Amino acid sequence: KQWYQRRVRGLFNFRIQENDMGKFMKSGKVVLVLGGRFAGRKAVIVKNYDDGSPEKPYGHALVAGIDRYPRKVTKTMGKKKLKQRSKIKSFVKVVNYNHLMPTRYSVDLNFEKNVVNKDVFRDQALKRKARREVKAKFEERYKTGKNKWFFQKLRF
């Protein structure tokens, strides 16, 4: 019996590792949405829930992303055309970590915490307001010319 216990202990002598890996899904991180209606779209993590919550007991994140990207603009275009082509359609969504792919990029956008949060999904009017807030921030950042990669359609 003893030799068997030693043999088993030798075979299964491993420790279950806790999550020692650094948390990289932080707010401001640019991610790609992999599944659903917004698959292939870029988004920014607004708030992360690594340990889950009572209603969603898995790691997930509140993300704000771009549904329709701004179109290409050239020097010859007038102000009106430039304004039309610079429009962005945004979305706000809670997504499981399994359906997000993190990128090396970060965007330092500060959304209003009282406007863009998990409570907006309870009421359609609040969600619309949150989407409008996100759209305004994205368009403002696009016009400054920063984070160019984030505002380009993902080609694959």
Secondary structure, 3 states (H helix, E strand, C coil): CHHHHHHHHHHCCCCCCCCCCCCCCCCCEEEEECCCCCCCCEEEEEEEECCCCCCCCCCEEEEEEEEECCCCCCCCCCHHHHHHHCCCEEEEEEEEHHHEEEEEEECCCCCCCCCCCHHHHHCHHHHHHHHHHHHHHHHHHHHHCCCHHHHCCCCC
